Amino acid sequence: MTNVAVVGLGIMGRGMADNLLKHGHQVTVWNRTAGRTRDLVEGGATRAETPAEAAARADVVFEVTANDESSREVWLGPDGIVAGARPGTVLISSATLSVSWVEELAAECARRGLAFFDMPVTGGSAGAQSGNLVMLAGGDQAGLAALEPVLGAIARDVRHFGPVGAGTRFKLVLNALQAIHLAAFGEAVKLAAAAGLDVEQVGAALVDRPGGVITQLAWQSFGTPPEPINFSAEWALKDLSYAARMSEQVHYPILDGVLSVFSDAVAQGRGHEDWSTVNKA
């Protein structure tokens, strides 16, 4: 049994906290909107008043917030995680953030002698709820072994990509490719409709070839958006922006085009819809 804190209870953080409880860990939770902690507290978690208090109670801390701004606040604010963390506490960011911010945060943790991993997750809401996430890790590979009892409660796999920042780099590459696939699927269906084909037949055939998980997701959500959503268009746009900034020396015409597609969806008021909203004709 390990004392674990989860800071940020969105789709992913809530599922992680729930599965940690189910596996017998002592869990402390914090969320900006305190009401979102109620059912977890009823299930055995302890609610902290600040991220610092959550960190002070924990041997392992997961941060799962929305973006660089919210992440910076919960890590380095006066009542932030770093202020409360004890020597020996393992600090993990499982949010999808920019590489520049992750590296800045890692440097601050190193300066204070605190172990830090960037470990964004993939698997969507279903993976979070079932404990079948995939953790995309950057940091000291040897240190991952000691985390197996905790990570095993929330993930089916932990993939190590290199030093701190490598997990974030891969997650941005992954989300960029998935967003491109979603947008391309929507365009393919529009092309089929314009050519006079039966959209239902086309969608079913595309799931078979080229197929793949993201094609299945795109088709399943084409007529009926998932509930709860897997990932919002707003956060997809955020991740695409972070990906484009990762190496500005290279030209990414397809990424730029998909950025524009998601930007238009958000500007049209569809930012809080599932990211498959870009498939709408």
C-alpha positions in Angstrom: 0.0 0.0 0.0 1.4 3.4 -1.0 0.3 6.9 -0.2 -0.6 8.4 -3.5 -1.9 11.9 -4.4 -3.8 12.8 -7.5 -3.9 16.5 -8.3 -6.5 17.3 -11.0 -9.6 15.2 -11.4 -10.6 15.5 -15.0 -11.4 12.5 -17.1 -8.0 10.9 -16.6 -7.3 11.9 -13.1 -10.6 10.7 -11.8 -10.2 7.3 -13.3 -6.7 7.1 -11.9 -7.7 8.0 -8.4 -10.6 5.5 -8.5 -8.4 2.6 -9.6 -5.7 3.5 -7.0 -8.4 3.2 -4.3 -9.7 -0.1 -5.7 -6.1 -1.5 -5.5 -5.9 -0.6 -1.8 -3.6 2.4 -2.0 -4.2 5.4 0.3 -5.3 8.2 -1.9 -5.3 12.0 -1.4 -7.1 14.1 -4.0 -7.2 17.8 -4.9 -9.2 19.6 -7.6 -9.7 23.2 -8.2 -13.5 22.6 -8.0 -13.7 20.9 -4.6 -17.1 19.3 -5.4 -15.5 17.0 -7.9 -13.8 15.2 -5.0 -17.0 14.2 -3.2 -17.6 10.8 -4.6 -13.9 9.8 -4.3 -13.9 10.9 -0.6 -17.0 8.8 -0.1 -15.1 5.9 -1.6 -12.2 6.3 0.8 -10.0 9.1 -0.5 -8.8 12.1 1.6 -9.5 15.5 0.2 -6.6 18.0 0.5 -7.2 21.8 0.7 -4.2 22.6 -1.5 -1.8 20.8 -3.9 0.9 21.3 -1.3 -1.1 19.5 1.3 -1.8 16.6 -1.1 1.9 16.3 -1.8 2.9 16.4 1.9 0.7 13.3 2.5 2.1 11.3 -0.4 4.9 9.0 -1.5 3.9 9.4 -5.1 2.2 12.4 -6.7 0.4 12.5 -10.0 -0.5 15.8 -11.6 -3.2 15.6 -14.3 -4.2 19.2 -15.2 -5.3 20.7 -18.5 -2.4 22.8 -19.8 0.8 24.7 -19.1 -0.9 27.5 -17.2 -2.9 25.2 -14.8 0.1 22.9 -14.4 2.5 25.7 -13.5 0.0 27.0 -10.8 -0.4 23.6 -9.1 3.3 22.8 -9.2 5.0 26.1 -8.4 2.3 28.3 -6.8 2.7 29.2 -3.1 0.5 26.2 -2.2 1.9 24.1 -5.0 3.1 20.5 -5.1 6.8 21.4 -5.0 6.2 23.5 -1.8 4.7 20.4 0.0 6.8 17.6 -1.4 9.0 15.8 1.1 12.5 14.4 0.2 12.0 11.0 -1.4 8.6 11.7 -2.8 8.2 10.8 -6.5 6.6 13.5 -8.6 4.9 12.6 -11.9 3.2 14.9 -14.4 0.6 12.9 -16.4 -0.8 15.9 -18.2 -0.1 16.6 -21.8 2.1 19.8 -21.7 4.6 21.7 -23.8 8.2 20.4 -23.8 9.5 23.7 -22.7 7.4 23.7 -19.6 8.2 20.1 -18.7 11.9 20.7 -19.0 11.6 23.9 -16.8 9.6 21.9 -14.2 12.1 19.0 -14.3 15.0 21.4 -13.7 13.2 23.0 -10.7 12.6 19.5 -9.2 16.2 18.5 -9.8 17.4 21.7 -8.1 15.4 20.7 -5.0 16.5 17.1 -5.1 13.1 15.7 -6.0 12.6 12.8 -8.3 10.5 13.7 -11.3 9.0 11.9 -14.3 7.0 13.2 -17.2 4.4 10.4 -17.8 1.5 11.5 -20.0 -1.1 8.8 -20.6 -3.1 7.4 -23.5 -6.1 5.2 -23.6 -9.0 7.7 -23.3 -11.8 7.7 -20.8 -12.3 4.0 -21.2 -8.7 3.3 -20.3 -8.8 5.6 -17.3 -12.0 4.0 -16.0 -10.8 0.4 -16.5 -7.2 0.9 -15.3 -5.8 0.1 -18.8 -4.0 3.3 -19.6 -0.6 3.3 -21.3 2.0 5.5 -19.5 4.5 7.2 -21.8 7.4 7.8 -19.5 10.4 10.1 -19.6 12.9 10.0 -16.7 15.2 7.6 -14.9 14.3 4.2 -16.2 15.7 2.4 -13.1 13.3 4.4 -10.9 10.3 3.0 -12.8 10.7 -0.5 -11.2 9.9 0.8 -7.7 6.7 2.4 -9.1 5.3 -0.9 -10.5 2.7 -1.5 -7.7 1.3 2.0 -8.2 1.5 2.1 -12.0 0.0 -1.4 -12.2 -3.2 0.0 -10.6 -3.9 2.4 -13.4 -2.1 1.1 -16.5 -1.7 -2.0 -18.6 1.7 -0.9 -19.9 4.5 1.6 -19.2 6.7 2.6 -22.1 9.9 4.4 -21.4 11.1 6.8 -24.2 14.2 8.2 -22.6 15.2 11.0 -20.2 12.8 13.6 -18.8 10.8 15.2 -21.6 10.8 12.2 -23.8 7.4 11.0 -22.7 5.9 14.4 -23.5 7.6 14.5 -26.9 6.2 11.2 -27.9 2.7 12.1 -26.6 2.6 15.2 -28.7 3.7 13.2 -31.8 1.0 10.6 -31.0 -1.8 13.1 -30.5 -0.8 15.0 -33.7 -1.0 11.8 -35.7 -4.3 10.8 -34.2 -5.8 14.3 -34.9 -4.6 14.1 -38.5 -6.3 10.7 -38.8 -9.6 12.1 -37.4 -9.6 15.1 -39.7 -8.7 13.0 -42.7 -11.5 10.5 -41.9 -14.0 13.4 -41.9 -12.7 14.6 -45.2 -12.8 11.2 -46.7 -16.5 10.8 -45.7 -17.3 14.2 -47.2 -15.6 13.2 -50.4 -17.6 10.0 -50.5 -20.8 11.9 -50.0 -20.0 14.4 -52.7 -19.2 11.4 -55.1 -22.7 10.0 -54.4 -21.6 7.0 -52.3 -23.6 5.7 -49.4 -21.9 7.1 -46.3 -22.9 4.1 -44.1 -21.3 1.7 -46.5 -18.2 3.9 -46.9 -17.7 4.2 -43.1 -18.0 0.5 -42.5 -15.5 -0.2 -45.3 -13.0 2.3 -44.0 -13.0 0.7 -40.6 -11.9 -2.5 -42.4 -9.4 -0.8 -44.6 -7.3 1.2 -43.7 -8.7 0.3 -40.3 -7.0 0.9 -37.0 -8.1 2.1 -33.6 -8.4 5.7 -34.6 -10.4 4.9 -37.7 -12.8 2.8 -35.6 -13.1 5.7 -33.1 -13.8 8.2 -35.9 -16.6 6.0 -37.4 -18.2 5.1 -34.1 -18.4 8.7 -33.2 -19.5 10.0 -36.7 -23.2 9.8 -36.0 -23.3 9.6 -32.2 -20.6 11.5 -30.2 -19.2 9.4 -27.3 -20.5 10.1 -23.8 -18.5 10.9 -21.8 -16.2 12.4 -24.4 -12.8 10.8 -25.0 -11.0 14.1 -25.5 -12.2 17.6 -26.3 -11.5 19.5 -29.5 -10.2 22.4 -27.3 -7.6 20.2 -25.7 -6.7 18.6 -29.1 -6.0 22.1 -30.4 -3.8 22.8 -27.4 -1.8 19.6 -28.0 -1.4 20.3 -31.7 -0.1 23.8 -30.8 2.4 22.3 -28.4 3.5 19.8 -31.1 4.0 22.5 -33.7 6.2 24.4 -31.2 8.3 21.3 -30.5 10.6 21.8 -33.5 9.9 25.0 -35.3 12.8 24.5 -37.7 10.8 22.0 -39.7 7.8 22.8 -41.9 4.7 20.6 -41.2 2.1 21.4 -43.9 -0.3 18.6 -42.8 0.0 19.5 -39.2 -0.6 23.1 -40.0 -3.7 22.2 -42.0 -5.2 20.1 -39.1 -4.4 22.9 -36.7 -6.6 25.1 -38.8 -9.4 22.5 -38.8 -9.4 22.2 -35.0 -9.0 26.0 -34.6 -12.1 26.5 -36.8 -14.1 24.0 -34.7 -13.2 25.7 -31.5 -14.0 29.1 -33.0 -17.4 27.8 -34.0 -18.1 27.0 -30.3 -17.4 23.2 -30.6 -14.4 23.2 -28.3 -16.0 21.3 -25.5 -17.3 18.6 -27.9 -15.4 15.4 -28.5 -12.5 15.9 -30.8 -14.3 13.7 -33.4 -16.5 16.8 -34.0 -14.1 17.7 -36.8 -15.8 14.8 -38.7 -19.0 16.7 -39.0 -20.0 17.5 -42.5 
